[in-house]
Amino acid sequence: MRSPILVRPLTEAERAALQQALRSADAFTLRRAQILLASAQGQWPPAIAAQFGCSQQTVRNTLHDFNARGPAALQRASSRPKTIHFVLDAERAAQIRDLLHRSPRDFDHPTSVWTLELAAQTAAREGITPYPVSPETLRQGLLRLGVTWRRAKHWITSPDPAYAKKTAARPADRIGTPA
């Protein structure tokens, strides 16, 4: 059986800092100080979690953080990820851009206009992305290529040979002319 996780032996300066933190107006600092002092008294994480109404993992995270950073662990650190790994790197985003140049009907979809949701599902099914991504992830990946979604959704043209002639003379283009 493994021994329980406990806080390392406290120095007098650390103990004073924890006692000072018990008077903090910040709930995060107060809770961490309470957890650390309870662990310094020899209480195990399950008992500390029950005493303060938090999870055992919260207690363990607090103990590990204090053992690594000391009294600096009493202050909330940034929750921002240290590194960002884009699912849609430049190569995958370019493959999705190429996919959007084709009709959704080529992929057995019952529509001829791409939506972000449909493009994300198709990219996963075609193996461009390792798993289904959110429409926002897809939009951000295209944006990094300089492609806005407004532009992307109008790339498909009709196979009708007279398509260019029909779209050139849209009624919207003749606004203000007598009928």
Buried (B, 14 or more C-beta within 10 A) or exposed (E): EEEBBBBEEBEEEBBEBBEEBEEBEEEEBBBBBBBBBBBBEEBBBEBBBEEEEBEBEBBBBBBEBBBEEBBEBBEEEEEEEEEEEEBBEEEBBBBBBEBBEEBBEEBEBEEEEBBBEBBBBBBBEEEBBEEBBEBEBBBBBBEEBEBEBEEBBEEBEEEEEEEEEEEEEEEEEEEEEEE
